[in-house]
C-alpha cells in the first residue's frame, strides 16, 4: 500500500537532488527514477513487515 506513494516521493527527492547539483533534464529523470525505485523497494519491505506484524 505504501509502495506507490513511496515511488513518487523518491521521484521528487531524486529530481530535487539533481536540480540542486545543476543537472540537466535527463539527469533529473535518471536521479528521479533511481530514487523512485529505491523508495519503492523500501516501501515494499515496509509493507511486508507491517503485514507480518499484523499492523495493517
N, C-alpha and C positions, 0 to 999 in steps of 0.2 A: 504494500500500500504506500510505502514511503518512497518507493523507487522512482516514480515519475517526477514528483516534485524535487527529489534529490538530484536527478539528472539536470533539470532546468536551473537549479541553484548552482550546480557545478558549471553549467554552461555560462552563466552570468559571471561567476567568480573567475573562470579562466579568461573570458573575454576582457574583463576589467584588468586582470593582471597583465595581459598582453598590451592593453591600451596604456597602462602606466609605464610600460617599458618602451613605448612609442613604436609598437609593432604595426605591421601592415594589416590590411583586412584579412588576408589569408592566415597571418599569424594569429589573429583574434579567433578565427574559425578553428584553427588547429588547437590552440590552448583551450578554447571553449569545449570542444568535443572531447579532448583528453581528460579535462577535469570532469566533464559530464559523465563520462564512462566510469571514472574512478568513484565519483559520488554515487552513481547508480549501483555499482558493486557493493560499496559500503552500505547503502540503503537496503540492498537485498539481504546482506548478512544481518543487519539490524532487524529486518522483518522476520527472518528465520529465528533469530534469538528471542524476539518478543513473543512469537507464536509458541516457541518451545517452552518459554517460561509461563505461558498462559496469560500474558498481559493483553493480548488482542483477542 
